[in-house]
Structures are given as C-alpha cells and as structure tokens.
Amino acid sequence: MEVWLSGTRAELDAATAVLADLGHVIQQGQRWPMGGVDAGRYRLYLRLSVTTAAARHRPAPDAGGELIDLTAARALRRPA
C-alpha cells in the first residue's frame, strides 16, 4: 500500500504510528515542507506491507490515543 500524508509533525508522527501498527513500513520518504497557506505542514510518502489479518485488526475502544483538535492547532499556527 502506498500513501501520501500531509500534516503537522505531530499529525504525521501519529498517522505513521497507526499505519505501522497495521503492517510493516517498507519505505518512508523525507518530510517535505509545504508553503503558502500550508506553512508549518509537511508531505510524507509511506509504502507499507499490510496483510489481510492486520487490516481487520481493531484496537480496543479504551486503547486509543488522544484526538487532535485541528481548529485549535490551526489557530496556533504562525503565518508564513
């Protein structure tokens, strides 16, 4: 599976960790900074090996992490 992710460093770290739990990260590209209105955000390419059994894995409801408040995070971003 191949995926391009866009987000803050924290969002990319969280998404990479979740996707790595589903399978095996085969290739992880460099984080490329975005510009303009997306300053402070990055692009990241991942290539993963995901098996059918891993794709069906669902963590227990109480095993999750904290959700990110995107509106609050965007309000704290510094302008470019």
C-alpha positions in Angstrom: 0.0 0.0 0.0 1.3 3.5 -0.8 0.1 6.7 0.8 0.9 10.4 0.8 0.2 12.1 4.1 0.0 15.9 4.7 0.0 17.4 8.2 2.0 18.8 11.0 4.9 16.9 12.5 2.7 15.6 15.3 -0.1 14.6 12.9 2.5 12.8 10.7 4.0 11.0 13.7 0.6 9.8 14.9 -0.6 8.7 11.4 2.7 6.9 10.8 2.5 5.0 14.1 -1.1 4.0 13.4 -0.3 2.8 9.9 2.8 0.9 11.2 0.6 -0.9 13.6 -1.5 -2.2 10.7 1.5 -3.7 8.9 5.2 -3.1 8.1 6.6 0.2 6.9 8.7 -0.7 3.8 9.7 2.8 2.8 9.4 6.2 4.5 10.2 9.2 2.4 11.6 12.5 3.7 9.2 15.1 5.1 8.9 17.9 2.6 7.8 21.3 4.0 4.7 22.9 2.4 4.5 26.6 1.7 1.9 29.3 1.4 -1.3 28.8 3.4 0.1 25.3 4.4 3.3 26.6 6.0 4.1 24.6 9.1 2.8 21.4 7.4 4.7 18.7 5.6 4.2 16.0 3.0 5.3 12.4 3.7 5.3 9.3 1.5 4.9 5.9 3.0 5.0 2.4 1.5 3.5 -0.3 3.7 3.0 -4.0 3.6 -0.4 -4.8 5.1 -1.8 -8.3 5.4 -5.5 -9.1 5.4 -5.4 -10.2 9.1 -3.7 -7.0 10.1 -6.2 -4.9 8.1 -9.0 -6.5 10.2 -7.3 -5.7 13.5 -9.3 -3.2 15.5 -7.8 -1.8 18.8 -9.9 -1.9 21.9 -12.0 1.2 22.4 -10.0 2.2 25.6 -6.6 1.6 23.9 -6.8 4.7 21.7 -4.8 7.9 21.9 -5.9 11.5 22.1 -7.6 13.2 19.2 -6.1 16.4 17.8 -8.3 19.5 17.7 -7.4 20.7 14.2 -9.3 24.0 14.6 -7.2 24.8 17.7 -4.0 23.7 16.1 -4.6 25.9 13.0 -5.3 28.8 15.3 -1.9 28.5 16.9 0.0 28.2 13.6 2.3 31.1 12.8 1.7 32.9 9.5 4.2 32.3 6.7 
